[in-house]
Amino acid sequence: MNKAIADHNRAAGMGNAGIAALLSAIFMGLGQMYNRQWAKGIIFLLAELVSLYLIVTSLAYNLWGLITLGEQPAHMEKIGRLYRNVPGDHSIFMMIYGLVALLYIGLLVCFYIANIKDAYRIGKRRERGEKVNTFRETWRLLGNQGFPYVLLTLPAIGVLVFTILPIIFMVLMAFTNYSAPDHIPPKSLVDWVGLRTFTNLVTLDAWSHTFVGVFTWTIIWAVVATVTTYFGGILVALLIEQRGIKFKGFWRTLFILPYAIPQFISLLVMRNLLNYQFGPVNQYLRLMGFGGVPWLNDPFWAKVTVIMVNMWIGIPVSMILVLGVLTAIPRDLYEAAEVDGATGFQKFRNITMPFVLFQTAPILIMQFAGNINNFNVIFLLTNGLPANGDYAYAGSTDLLVTWLYKLTLDNQRYNFASAIGIIIFIIIAAFSLYNYRRSRSFKEEDMIQ
């Protein structure tokens, strides 16, 4: 009978592959069963039955919760002379459960498409008269050729659940009114507000003034901190590698010590050393007849101080990188330049610097991106202070990332913090991609000039 059906379908222009794909599109597993792969077909069939059960019992409700973010907040209900708490919808939990449901349905769609492709591929093999693998042979093939994919499946699921899902959740919060004091679940519901958070960030006086000020200081800080540590590291490395310098190992060890000590210890020690009233630095300045310097108390001096401290911590990293590059530059180039009468500066400009930039340009871009998000130096050294009365929930030395931290943990302004997080990502991604693609390290990665 199956042969008669197959002959009829072939006469109608549909082969085994088309029939199997159509059956699998109607219901997962039917195409595999048509191809006489019974065990595989049962697995696909059970997967769709379980998914349909989950969709009917919970996933549909979770998707509804993602759309509405709840309809009934928690409230107190009077029963006789007493009041009891009536639980309501928790908008944030509903958003999370909705995202999980959306992720599951997305994976199910991928599995559904793979089921159709598998049925079509096996059907094509049957049309060509080739042998179709049994379930045991398929399992053995999966254990051999597909073994790397099997091992990568669990990490991929982990990335989806613990990385991509939280990122999507953070992005979605920017399009809600999730903030204190009026929209904090479970007492109150959270609503979708579209782009209102972004418009408030740039139009409301207090928020716009704070955003422009913090954003400007973040860019200035990132540029100055990157340039000073990078070229400071080059300078130190060149001085150590100069001919005639003795005890080079000692100098390398001495300059690497600030990097070897845990950063938070160094920053907290520097914070105490630079204390205006009791810090040893100001004490010695006063003994020598100078007034104390408001290192961390004045907005201008606080910004200068964090840049200097960052140089002390960051120069050793650049120094190590440049020392490795300098050892790889052929000495013949310098000897040829000396024969041609080149000065020391000309050798540095035409030989040393091109080699150093070629090798370290991607790292330089990474350092700039890292300085935009350099939370430790600002938070541990100044905590964003001194205070600025014109700013909303930010201090004079706050970066976007430390402002985001204060908005989230200290003030529960989650929607504004999420919007700032999106802006930080756009800035870093755009700058990094643009500059890396323009660098010689990307264009000439197969050769060194």
C-alpha positions as CSV (number, residue, x, y, z in Angstrom):
1,M,0.0,0.0,0.0
2,N,2.9,2.4,0.9
3,K,4.4,1.7,-2.5
4,A,1.1,2.5,-4.2
5,I,0.9,5.8,-2.3
6,A,4.5,6.6,-3.2
7,D,3.9,5.9,-6.9
8,H,0.7,8.1,-6.8
9,N,2.6,10.9,-5.2
10,R,5.5,10.7,-7.6
11,A,3.0,10.8,-10.5
12,A,1.6,13.9,-8.9
13,G,5.1,15.5,-8.7
14,M,5.8,14.9,-5.0
15,G,8.6,12.5,-3.9
16,N,9.5,10.9,-0.6
17,A,11.3,14.1,0.5
18,G,8.4,16.3,-0.2
19,I,5.9,14.0,1.6
20,A,8.2,13.6,4.6
21,A,8.7,17.3,4.9
22,L,5.0,18.0,4.6
23,L,4.2,15.4,7.3
24,S,6.8,16.9,9.6
25,A,5.4,20.3,9.0
26,I,2.0,19.1,10.0
27,F,3.2,17.4,13.2
28,M,6.8,16.8,14.3
29,G,7.9,13.2,13.9
30,L,5.4,12.1,11.2
31,G,8.0,12.6,8.4
32,Q,10.5,10.5,10.3
33,M,8.0,7.8,10.8
34,Y,7.1,7.9,7.0
35,N,10.9,7.5,6.4
36,R,10.7,4.4,8.7
37,Q,12.8,6.0,11.4
38,W,10.5,5.1,14.1
39,A,12.6,5.8,17.2
40,K,13.6,9.3,15.9
41,G,10.0,10.0,14.9
42,I,8.7,9.1,18.4
43,I,11.3,11.4,20.0
44,F,10.1,14.3,17.8
45,L,6.5,13.5,18.4
46,L,7.0,13.4,22.2
47,A,8.8,16.7,22.0
48,E,5.9,18.4,20.3
49,L,3.3,16.9,22.6
50,V,5.3,18.1,25.7
51,S,5.7,21.5,24.2
52,L,2.0,21.8,23.4
53,Y,1.2,20.8,27.0
54,L,3.5,23.5,28.3
55,I,2.1,26.1,26.0
56,V,-1.5,25.3,27.0
57,T,-0.7,25.1,30.8
58,S,1.8,27.8,31.4
59,L,3.7,29.3,28.5
60,A,0.6,31.1,27.0
61,Y,-0.1,32.7,30.4
62,N,3.6,33.8,30.7
63,L,3.5,35.4,27.2
64,W,0.3,37.2,28.2
65,G,2.1,38.4,31.3
66,L,5.0,39.7,29.2
67,I,2.6,41.7,27.1
68,T,0.5,43.1,30.0
69,L,2.9,43.0,32.9
70,G,0.0,42.2,35.2
71,E,-3.4,43.7,35.8
72,Q,-4.0,43.4,39.6
73,P,-1.5,44.8,42.1
74,A,-1.2,43.5,45.7
75,H,-3.6,45.2,48.0
76,M,-5.2,45.0,51.5
77,E,-8.7,43.6,51.7
78,K,-11.0,44.2,54.8
79,I,-12.6,41.0,56.2
80,G,-14.8,41.9,59.1
81,R,-12.6,44.0,61.4
82,L,-9.3,42.7,60.0
83,Y,-7.3,43.4,56.9
84,R,-5.5,40.8,55.0
85,N,-2.9,41.1,52.2
86,V,-4.2,39.9,48.8
87,P,-1.3,39.0,46.6
88,G,-1.4,40.5,43.1
89,D,0.6,40.3,39.9
90,H,4.4,40.9,40.2
91,S,5.3,42.7,36.9
92,I,9.0,41.9,37.0
93,F,8.5,38.2,37.7
94,M,5.9,38.1,34.9
95,M,8.4,39.8,32.5
96,I,11.1,37.2,33.4
97,Y,8.7,34.2,33.0
98,G,7.5,35.7,29.7
99,L,11.1,36.0,28.5
100,V,11.7,32.4,29.5
101,A,8.6,31.3,27.6
102,L,9.6,33.3,24.6
103,L,13.1,31.7,24.6
104,Y,11.6,28.3,24.9
105,I,9.2,28.9,22.0
106,G,12.2,30.3,19.9
107,L,14.1,27.1,20.6
108,L,11.0,25.1,19.7
109,V,10.7,26.8,16.4
110,C,14.4,26.0,15.7
111,F,13.8,22.4,16.6
112,Y,10.6,22.3,14.4
113,I,12.6,23.6,11.4
114,A,15.4,21.1,12.1
115,N,12.7,18.3,12.2
116,I,11.4,19.3,8.7
117,K,15.0,19.5,7.2
118,D,15.8,16.2,8.7
119,A,12.7,14.5,7.2
120,Y,13.4,16.1,3.8
121,R,17.1,15.1,3.8
122,I,16.3,11.4,4.7
123,G,13.5,11.4,2.1
124,K,16.0,12.6,-0.5
125,R,18.3,9.7,0.4
126,R,15.4,7.3,0.0
127,E,14.7,8.7,-3.5
128,R,18.3,8.1,-4.5
129,G,18.1,4.5,-3.2
130,E,20.6,5.0,-0.4
131,K,20.5,3.2,2.9
132,V,18.8,5.1,5.7
133,N,20.5,4.9,9.1
134,T,18.9,3.1,11.9
135,F,18.5,4.8,15.3
136,R,21.5,2.9,16.6
137,E,23.6,4.0,13.7
138,T,22.4,7.6,14.0
139,W,23.3,7.5,17.7
140,R,26.8,6.2,17.0
141,L,27.3,8.8,14.3
142,L,26.2,11.5,16.8
143,G,28.7,10.2,19.3
144,N,31.5,10.4,16.8
145,Q,31.1,13.2,14.3
146,G,28.6,15.2,16.3
147,F,30.5,14.9,19.6
148,P,31.8,18.5,19.6
149,Y,28.2,19.8,19.0
150,V,26.9,17.7,21.9
151,L,29.6,19.1,24.3
152,L,28.9,22.7,23.1
153,T,25.1,22.3,23.7
154,L,25.2,22.7,27.5
155,P,27.5,25.8,27.4
156,A,25.3,27.3,24.7
157,I,22.2,26.8,26.8
158,G,24.1,28.4,29.8
159,V,25.0,31.4,27.6
160,L,21.3,31.8,26.6
161,V,20.0,31.5,30.1
162,F,22.6,33.4,32.1
163,T,23.9,35.9,29.6
164,I,21.5,36.6,26.7
165,L,18.3,36.4,28.8
166,P,19.6,38.9,31.5
167,I,20.7,41.3,28.7
168,I,17.3,41.2,27.1
169,F,15.7,41.7,30.5
170,M,17.9,44.7,31.1
171,V,17.1,46.2,27.7
172,L,13.3,45.7,28.2
173,M,13.4,47.5,31.6
174,A,14.4,50.7,29.7
175,F,11.0,50.7,28.0
176,T,9.0,50.5,31.3
177,N,8.4,52.9,34.2
178,Y,10.1,50.5,36.7
179,S,11.3,53.0,39.3
180,A,10.7,54.2,42.8
181,P,8.5,55.3,44.5
182,D,5.4,54.7,42.4
183,H,6.1,51.7,40.3
184,I,7.9,49.1,42.5
185,P,6.2,45.6,42.6
186,P,4.4,44.0,44.2
187,K,2.8,47.1,45.7
188,S,2.4,48.7,42.3
189,L,2.4,47.4,38.7
190,V,5.0,48.3,36.0
191,D,3.8,49.5,32.6
192,W,5.3,49.7,29.2
193,V,6.1,53.3,28.3
194,G,8.0,53.0,25.1
195,L,10.7,55.6,24.6
196,R,9.6,57.9,27.4
197,T,12.6,57.0,29.6
198,F,15.0,58.0,26.9
199,T,13.2,61.2,26.2
200,N,13.1,62.1,29.9
201,L,16.8,61.4,30.1
202,V,17.5,64.1,27.6
203,T,14.6,66.6,28.0
204,L,13.9,66.8,31.8
205,D,16.1,69.6,33.3
206,A,17.6,67.6,36.2
207,W,18.1,64.4,34.2
208,S,19.4,66.0,31.0
209,H,21.9,68.2,32.9
210,T,23.2,65.2,34.8
211,F,23.4,63.0,31.7
212,V,25.3,65.7,29.7
213,G,27.7,66.4,32.5
214,V,28.4,62.7,33.4
215,F,28.6,61.7,29.8
216,T,31.1,64.5,29.0
217,W,33.3,63.6,31.9
218,T,33.1,59.9,31.0
219,I,34.5,60.6,27.5
220,I,37.2,62.9,28.8
221,W,38.1,60.4,31.5
222,A,38.3,57.5,29.0
223,V,40.4,59.4,26.5
224,V,42.8,60.9,29.0
225,A,43.1,57.7,31.1
226,T,43.8,55.7,28.0
227,V,46.3,58.1,26.4
228,T,48.3,58.7,29.7
229,T,48.6,55.0,30.6
230,Y,49.4,53.9,27.1
231,F,52.1,56.5,26.3
232,G,53.3,56.4,29.9
233,G,53.9,52.7,29.5
234,I,55.7,53.2,26.2
235,L,58.0,55.9,27.8
236,V,58.9,53.6,30.7
237,A,59.5,50.7,28.5
238,L,61.8,52.7,26.2
239,L,63.7,54.1,29.2
240,I,64.3,50.6,30.6
241,E,65.4,49.2,27.2
242,Q,67.9,52.0,26.6
243,R,71.5,50.9,26.1
244,G,73.6,51.4,29.1
245,I,70.7,51.1,31.6
246,K,71.9,48.7,34.4
247,F,69.7,46.5,36.6
248,K,67.0,46.2,34.0
249,G,65.4,43.3,35.9
250,F,65.2,45.5,39.0
251,W,63.5,48.3,37.2
252,R,61.0,46.0,35.5
253,T,60.1,44.5,38.9
254,L,59.8,47.9,40.6
255,F,57.4,49.3,38.0
256,I,55.3,46.1,38.0
257,L,54.6,46.2,41.7
258,P,51.6,48.5,41.5
259,Y,50.0,46.1,39.1
260,A,50.9,43.0,41.2
261,I,49.1,44.4,44.3
262,P,45.3,43.9,44.2
263,Q,43.8,47.0,42.8
264,F,41.1,47.6,45.5
265,I,43.9,47.6,48.2
266,S,45.9,50.1,46.2
267,L,42.9,52.4,45.7
268,L,41.8,52.3,49.3
269,V,45.3,53.0,50.5
270,M,45.6,56.0,48.1
271,R,42.2,57.2,49.3
272,N,43.5,57.4,52.9
273,L,46.9,58.9,51.8
274,L,45.1,61.7,50.0
275,N,42.6,62.5,52.7
276,Y,42.4,66.3,53.0
277,Q,42.4,66.6,56.8
278,F,44.4,63.6,58.1
279,G,46.1,62.2,55.0
280,P,50.0,61.8,55.2
281,V,50.5,63.6,51.9
282,N,48.8,66.8,53.1
283,Q,50.4,66.5,56.5
284,Y,53.9,66.6,54.9
285,L,52.8,69.5,52.6
286,R,51.8,71.5,55.6
287,L,55.1,70.7,57.4
288,M,56.9,72.1,54.4
289,G,54.9,75.3,54.5
290,F,52.4,74.5,51.8
291,G,48.7,74.4,52.3
292,G,46.8,71.1,52.0
293,V,45.6,70.2,48.5
294,P,41.9,69.2,48.3
295,W,42.8,66.0,46.4
296,L,39.4,64.4,46.7
297,N,37.2,67.3,48.0
298,D,37.4,69.7,45.0
299,P,35.7,68.7,41.7
300,F,38.7,69.7,39.6
301,W,41.3,68.2,41.9
302,A,39.3,65.1,42.3
303,K,39.3,64.5,38.6
304,V,43.1,65.2,38.3
305,T,43.7,62.8,41.2
306,V,41.8,59.9,39.7
307,I,43.7,60.3,36.5
308,M,47.0,60.3,38.3
309,V,46.1,57.3,40.4
310,N,44.9,55.5,37.3
311,M,48.3,56.2,35.6
312,W,50.1,54.7,38.6
313,I,48.0,51.5,38.3
314,G,47.7,51.3,34.5
315,I,51.2,52.2,33.2
316,P,52.7,48.8,34.3
317,V,50.2,47.0,32.0
318,S,51.2,49.0,29.0
319,M,54.8,48.8,29.9
320,I,54.7,45.0,29.9
321,L,53.0,44.9,26.5
322,V,55.5,47.3,24.9
323,L,58.5,45.5,26.4
324,G,57.3,42.4,24.6
325,V,56.9,44.2,21.3
326,L,60.3,46.0,21.6
327,T,62.1,42.6,21.9
328,A,60.5,41.5,18.6
329,I,61.7,44.5,16.5
330,P,64.7,43.5,14.4
331,R,67.9,45.3,15.4
332,D,68.9,45.5,11.8
333,L,66.3,48.2,11.2
334,Y,67.9,50.4,13.9
335,E,71.4,49.8,12.5
336,A,70.3,50.7,9.0
337,A,68.7,53.9,10.3
338,E,71.8,54.8,12.2
339,V,73.9,54.3,9.0
340,D,71.5,56.7,7.2
341,G,72.0,59.3,9.9
342,A,68.6,59.0,11.6
343,T,68.1,60.7,14.9
344,G,66.7,59.0,18.0
345,F,63.3,60.6,17.5
346,Q,63.3,59.6,13.8
347,K,64.0,56.0,14.7
348,F,61.2,56.1,17.3
349,R,58.7,57.7,14.9
350,N,59.5,55.5,11.8
351,I,60.4,52.1,13.4
352,T,59.5,51.8,17.1
353,M,56.1,53.4,17.1
354,P,54.7,51.7,13.9
355,F,55.6,48.3,15.3
356,V,54.2,49.1,18.8
357,L,50.9,50.4,17.3
358,F,50.5,47.5,15.0
359,Q,50.8,45.0,17.8
360,T,48.9,46.9,20.5
361,A,46.1,48.7,18.6
362,P,43.4,46.1,19.5
363,I,44.5,46.3,23.1
364,L,44.5,50.1,23.0
365,I,40.9,50.0,21.8
366,M,40.1,47.5,24.6
367,Q,41.7,49.8,27.2
368,F,39.5,52.7,26.0
369,A,36.4,50.6,26.2
370,G,37.5,49.4,29.7
371,N,38.1,52.9,30.9
372,I,34.5,53.9,29.9
373,N,33.4,51.1,32.3
374,N,36.2,51.6,34.8
375,F,34.1,51.2,37.9
376,N,36.8,50.4,40.4
377,V,39.0,53.5,40.2
378,I,36.1,55.9,40.6
379,F,34.0,54.0,43.1
380,L,36.8,53.0,45.4
381,L,38.8,56.2,45.3
382,T,36.1,58.9,45.3
383,N,32.7,57.1,45.3
384,G,31.7,59.7,42.7
385,L,32.2,62.5,45.1
386,P,32.5,65.5,45.7
387,A,28.7,66.1,45.6
388,N,27.2,68.1,42.9
389,G,23.9,69.9,43.7
390,D,22.9,70.3,40.1
391,Y,23.1,66.5,39.4
392,A,20.4,63.9,40.0
393,Y,21.8,61.0,42.0
394,A,25.4,61.6,40.8
395,G,28.6,63.3,42.0
396,S,31.2,65.3,40.2
397,T,33.5,62.4,39.4
398,D,30.8,59.8,38.6
399,L,31.1,58.0,35.3
400,L,28.0,56.6,33.5
401,V,28.7,53.2,35.0
402,T,29.0,54.4,38.6
403,W,25.9,56.6,38.0
404,L,24.1,53.5,36.8
405,Y,25.2,51.7,40.0
406,K,23.8,54.4,42.2
407,L,20.5,54.6,40.3
408,T,20.1,50.9,40.6
409,L,21.1,49.9,44.1
410,D,20.8,53.2,46.0
411,N,17.8,54.9,44.4
412,Q,15.8,52.1,42.6
413,R,15.6,54.0,39.3
414,Y,15.8,50.9,37.3
415,N,14.4,52.2,34.0
416,F,16.9,55.1,33.9
417,A,19.7,52.8,34.8
418,S,18.7,50.4,32.0
419,A,18.6,53.2,29.5
420,I,22.1,54.3,30.5
421,G,23.3,50.8,30.2
422,I,22.0,50.6,26.6
423,I,23.7,53.9,25.8
424,I,27.0,52.7,27.3
425,F,26.8,49.5,25.1
426,I,26.1,51.5,22.0
427,I,29.0,53.9,22.6
428,I,31.5,51.1,23.3
429,A,30.3,48.8,20.5
430,A,30.3,51.6,17.9
431,F,33.7,52.9,18.9
432,S,35.4,49.5,19.2
433,L,34.1,48.1,15.9
434,Y,34.8,51.3,13.9
435,N,38.3,51.8,15.2
436,Y,39.3,48.1,15.1
437,R,38.2,47.7,11.5
438,R,40.3,50.8,10.6
439,S,43.4,49.6,12.4
440,R,46.3,48.1,10.5
441,S,46.1,45.1,12.9
442,F,42.8,44.2,11.2
443,K,43.6,45.2,7.6
444,E,47.1,43.6,7.6
445,E,46.7,40.8,10.1
446,D,48.6,38.4,7.8
447,M,51.8,40.4,7.7
448,I,53.9,42.8,9.7
449,Q,55.3,45.9,8.1
